[in-house]
Amino acid sequence: MKWISIILLLILATASTSANDLISTPTDHLTQFVVIGDMPYTDTEYALLEQPDGAIAKSIRALNPPLLIHLGDFKQSRLSCSDELFQDRYRQIAQLNPHKIVYTPGDNEWVDCDRFTFSARYDELERLSFLRQLFFHQDQYQLTKDIPGLIRQEGFIENALWESDQVVFATLHIPGTNNGRKEILRSNLQDALNEADYRDQSNENWVRRLFITAESALAIVIALHADIFNFDHENPACTIENRTDCDGYRKLRDLIKSKAAQFSKPVLVIHGDSQAYCLHQPYTSIPNLWRLNAPGDYKHIDASRVVFDSRNKETPFIVTGVLNRKPAPAICNYSIFGASRHSPHLLPRAQLS
């Protein structure tokens, strides 16, 4: 009986080790990374991300992913846009997964810093300049030092491009507030709109370069901040003649759709900025295009572990929470009370533009 007990213990130990290996160490056909955004918005969320004892921070550390992508909005919109707060959030982000972090800005940290709800209001273009210095030009903590082959777009340093395990990744700087074309309250209006036009052109050029670079890759992952899938279908694309009364995301959304359809292989667009947490295929006519609206924004307090499985043709992207380990919902619920009227699940195919 003693030997039987020992054998059973060895079997259980081996099984446990194998299960842990599957969770923490991807095989040669798996690519894993972690995504986080739209937090911390509260003191509780701040504690979850703070080393060494924050639950989300500990979970990320245990996974030790080769990559963490931060989708922006590292503070709630009403919180101060001061240098001191930005420097503290930069430090906190850097410690989540040292030297293996790619950050793309959200609207809360620059576009919305001029709102009347602030006791100290800022020029949004000045805050953008400060962000660029802190996270990209100076980058004291060297966020991306251990990400091999990462390059940045000339003249638009926020945008990055790199490859891992035959998956090509890119970040695009696309903030909310209609891509920075709405509620320009302190900056010079023409300067802010010129910046938006330049950002659009830079993003379009980066998407084209991404798909050329990824021609022989197994998959593409695009990370950005704004929810480009939740939009007003009646607004036209922005042009030089119409710079504000327009859909600030239409041109880029159409370009990604077109390029993804031509690419044929799996494409995952990851974003934050809205409360719908979901992983789905937003367009039935482009079945290889997937969309992850990451958790955060008060409603789902977690980070996501994303695994790309090159052998899984039906569901190539698997997304689970790092805390609750549950799969991401397949239905995009934009509200605590129900789905948005702009939710792709509620619209006829002809309106999915």
C-alpha positions in Angstrom: 0.0 0.0 0.0 2.9 2.3 0.8 4.3 1.9 -2.7 0.9 2.4 -4.3 0.6 5.7 -2.4 4.0 6.8 -3.5 3.2 6.0 -7.2 -0.1 7.9 -7.0 1.7 10.9 -5.6 4.2 10.8 -8.4 1.5 10.6 -11.0 -0.4 13.5 -9.5 2.8 15.6 -9.3 3.6 14.9 -12.9 0.1 15.7 -14.1 0.2 19.0 -12.1 3.6 19.9 -13.6 2.3 19.2 -17.1 -0.8 21.4 -16.6 1.3 24.2 -15.3 3.6 23.9 -18.3 0.7 24.2 -20.6 -0.4 27.4 -18.9 2.9 29.1 -18.6 5.1 27.9 -21.5 3.8 28.1 -25.0 4.7 25.3 -27.5 6.3 26.0 -30.9 2.9 26.6 -32.5 1.6 29.0 -29.8 2.3 32.7 -29.4 1.2 34.3 -26.1 1.1 37.8 -24.8 -0.8 39.9 -22.2 -3.0 43.0 -22.9 -4.1 45.6 -20.4 -5.7 49.0 -20.7 -8.3 51.5 -19.3 -6.9 51.2 -15.8 -6.2 52.1 -13.1 -9.2 54.3 -12.8 -9.6 53.9 -9.0 -7.4 53.4 -5.9 -8.5 49.7 -5.8 -7.4 49.2 -9.4 -4.1 51.1 -8.7 -3.4 48.6 -5.9 -4.1 45.6 -8.2 -1.4 46.8 -10.6 1.2 47.8 -8.0 4.2 45.7 -7.2 4.8 43.5 -5.4 1.4 42.4 -4.0 -1.2 43.7 -6.5 -3.2 40.7 -7.8 -3.0 41.6 -11.5 0.7 42.5 -11.1 1.4 39.1 -9.5 -0.5 37.2 -12.1 1.4 38.9 -14.9 4.7 38.2 -13.1 3.7 34.6 -12.8 3.0 34.3 -16.5 6.2 36.1 -17.4 4.9 36.8 -20.9 7.4 37.7 -23.7 5.2 40.8 -24.3 2.7 43.0 -22.6 0.7 45.6 -24.6 -0.8 48.6 -22.8 -3.7 50.1 -24.7 -3.7 53.5 -23.1 -6.0 55.4 -20.6 -3.7 54.8 -17.6 -6.0 57.0 -15.6 -9.7 58.0 -15.4 -10.7 61.0 -17.5 -11.5 63.2 -14.4 -8.1 62.6 -12.7 -5.3 65.1 -12.9 -3.1 65.3 -16.0 -0.1 66.5 -14.0 3.5 65.6 -14.7 3.7 63.8 -11.4 0.8 61.5 -12.0 2.0 60.7 -15.5 5.5 59.9 -14.2 4.0 57.6 -11.5 1.8 55.7 -14.0 4.8 55.3 -16.4 6.7 53.8 -13.5 3.9 51.4 -12.6 3.4 50.3 -16.2 7.2 49.7 -16.6 7.2 47.4 -13.6 4.4 45.2 -14.8 6.6 43.3 -17.2 10.1 45.0 -17.3 11.6 45.8 -20.7 8.9 43.8 -22.5 6.1 46.4 -22.7 4.6 48.3 -25.7 2.4 51.3 -24.8 0.1 53.2 -27.2 -1.6 56.4 -25.8 -5.2 56.8 -25.0 -7.4 59.9 -24.9 -7.5 60.2 -21.1 -3.9 61.1 -20.9 -3.8 63.9 -23.5 -6.9 64.5 -25.7 -9.3 65.0 -22.7 -6.9 67.0 -20.4 -8.5 70.3 -21.4 -12.0 69.5 -20.1 -13.8 72.0 -17.8 -14.1 69.3 -15.1 -10.4 69.8 -14.2 -9.3 72.3 -11.7 -6.0 72.5 -13.6 -6.7 72.3 -17.4 -4.0 71.6 -19.9 -3.4 72.2 -23.6 -3.9 68.8 -25.1 -1.1 69.1 -27.6 1.3 70.1 -24.8 0.3 66.9 -22.9 0.9 64.8 -26.1 4.3 66.3 -26.3 5.0 65.4 -22.7 3.8 61.8 -23.2 6.1 61.4 -26.2 9.0 62.6 -24.2 8.2 60.4 -21.1 7.3 57.1 -22.8 9.2 57.2 -26.1 12.1 59.7 -26.4 13.5 59.6 -22.9 12.0 56.2 -21.8 14.0 56.0 -18.6 12.8 52.4 -17.9 13.5 51.2 -21.5 10.0 49.6 -21.9 10.8 47.7 -25.1 14.5 46.9 -24.6 14.0 43.1 -24.6 11.6 42.9 -27.6 13.8 41.9 -30.5 13.6 43.7 -33.7 11.1 46.4 -32.6 11.1 49.5 -34.9 9.3 52.8 -34.7 7.7 54.9 -37.4 9.9 57.7 -38.5 8.3 61.0 -37.6 5.6 59.3 -35.5 7.4 57.6 -32.7 4.3 56.2 -30.9 3.8 53.6 -33.7 5.8 50.4 -33.3 6.2 47.2 -35.4 7.8 43.9 -34.5 7.6 40.2 -35.0 7.4 37.2 -32.6 7.0 33.6 -33.6 5.9 34.4 -37.1 3.2 36.8 -35.8 3.7 40.5 -36.8 2.6 43.1 -34.3 1.9 46.8 -34.8 0.6 49.6 -32.6 -1.3 52.5 -33.9 -1.9 55.8 -32.1 -5.7 56.2 -32.3 -7.2 57.9 -29.3 -10.9 58.2 -28.4 -12.9 61.5 -28.6 -13.3 60.9 -32.4 -9.6 60.4 -32.9 -8.9 63.8 -31.2 -11.2 65.7 -33.5 -13.8 66.5 -30.9 -13.8 68.8 -27.8 -10.7 70.8 -28.7 -11.0 73.3 -25.8 -7.6 74.8 -25.2 -5.3 74.0 -28.0 -5.3 76.1 -31.2 -8.0 74.4 -33.3 -6.1 74.4 -36.5 -3.0 73.0 -34.8 -5.0 70.2 -33.2 -6.8 69.3 -36.5 -3.5 69.4 -38.4 -2.1 66.9 -35.8 -5.2 64.7 -36.3 -4.7 64.8 -40.1 -1.0 63.9 -39.7 -1.9 61.1 -37.3 -4.3 59.7 -39.7 -1.8 59.7 -42.6 0.9 58.2 -40.4 -1.4 55.4 -39.2 -2.5 54.6 -42.8 1.1 54.4 -43.9 1.9 52.2 -41.0 -0.9 49.8 -41.7 0.3 49.5 -45.3 3.8 48.8 -44.2 2.5 46.3 -41.6 0.7 44.1 -44.2 3.7 44.3 -46.6 6.1 43.2 -43.8 3.7 40.4 -42.7 3.2 38.9 -46.2 4.8 35.6 -45.2 3.7 35.7 -41.5 1.2 33.4 -39.9 -0.9 36.2 -38.4 -1.1 39.9 -37.6 -2.0 41.6 -34.4 -2.9 45.4 -34.4 -3.1 47.2 -31.0 -4.7 50.6 -30.7 -6.7 52.5 -28.1 -10.0 53.7 -29.5 -13.1 51.5 -30.2 -13.2 52.0 -33.9 -16.0 49.5 -34.2 -18.5 51.5 -32.2 -19.4 54.4 -34.4 -22.2 56.5 -35.9 -22.9 55.0 -39.4 -24.4 58.2 -40.7 -21.1 60.2 -40.4 -18.8 60.3 -43.5 -15.1 59.8 -43.3 -13.1 62.8 -42.3 -11.5 64.9 -45.1 -9.5 68.1 -45.5 -12.9 69.8 -46.2 -14.7 68.1 -43.3 -12.4 67.7 -40.4 -14.8 67.5 -37.4 -18.3 66.5 -38.4 -17.2 63.1 -39.5 -16.2 59.6 -38.4 -12.6 59.9 -37.3 -12.1 56.1 -37.7 -13.8 55.3 -40.9 -10.7 55.6 -43.2 -8.6 53.4 -41.0 -11.3 50.9 -40.3 -12.0 50.5 -44.0 -8.2 50.1 -44.8 -7.8 47.4 -42.1 -10.8 45.6 -43.4 -9.6 45.7 -47.0 -6.0 44.6 -46.1 -7.3 41.9 -43.8 -9.5 40.4 -46.5 -6.5 40.3 -48.9 -4.2 38.8 -46.3 -6.6 35.9 -45.7 -4.7 34.7 -42.6 -5.8 35.6 -39.1 -5.8 39.3 -38.1 -6.6 40.4 -34.6 -7.4 44.0 -33.8 -7.2 44.8 -30.1 -8.5 48.0 -28.5 -10.0 49.5 -25.3 -11.9 52.7 -24.6 -15.4 51.2 -24.3 -17.0 48.9 -21.7 -17.8 46.0 -24.0 -15.4 43.2 -23.2 -15.5 40.7 -26.0 -13.7 38.6 -28.6 -15.5 38.0 -31.9 -15.5 38.3 -35.7 -17.2 41.6 -36.5 -17.7 41.0 -40.2 -19.1 37.8 -41.6 -17.6 38.7 -45.0 -14.1 38.8 -43.5 -14.0 35.7 -41.3 -10.2 35.9 -40.7 -10.6 39.4 -39.0 -11.0 39.2 -35.2 -11.6 41.9 -32.7 -10.8 42.0 -29.0 -12.3 44.8 -26.9 -10.0 44.4 -23.9 -11.2 44.4 -20.3 -11.0 47.6 -18.1 -12.9 50.8 -18.1 -14.5 49.9 -14.7 -16.7 47.1 -16.0 -14.2 44.2 -16.2 -11.2 44.7 -14.0 -8.6 42.3 -15.4 -5.9 41.9 -18.0 -6.1 39.5 -20.9 -3.8 36.6 -21.8 -3.9 36.2 -25.5 -2.7 33.0 -27.2 -2.4 32.6 -31.0 -2.6 28.9 -32.0 -1.4 28.5 -35.6 -2.9 25.0 -35.8 -6.4 26.1 -34.8 -8.1 27.3 -38.0 -11.5 27.9 -36.5 -10.5 29.8 -33.3 -6.9 30.9 -33.8 -7.0 33.4 -30.9 -7.8 32.3 -27.4 -8.3 35.1 -24.8 -8.7 34.5 -21.0 -8.5 36.8 -18.0 -5.2 36.6 -16.0 -7.2 36.7 -12.7 -10.4 34.7 -13.5 -9.0 32.5 -16.3 -12.4 32.6 -18.0 -12.7 33.0 -21.8 -13.6 36.4 -23.2 -17.3 36.8 -24.0 -18.3 36.4 -27.6 -21.0 39.1 -27.4 -20.1 42.7 -27.1 -22.3 44.3 -24.4 -21.6 48.0 -24.3 -23.6 48.7 -21.3 -24.4 47.3 -17.9 -28.0 47.4 -19.1 -27.7 46.0 -22.6 -25.9 46.2 -25.9 -25.2 49.5 -27.7 -27.3 50.6 -30.6 -24.0 50.6 -32.5 -23.0 47.1 -31.6 -22.1 45.1 -34.7 -24.3 42.2 -33.4 -27.4 44.4 -33.8 -26.8 45.7 -37.3 -27.6 44.2 -40.7 -24.6 43.2 -42.7 -25.0 46.1 -45.2 -24.5 48.5 -42.3 -21.2 47.0 -41.1 -18.9 49.6 -42.6 
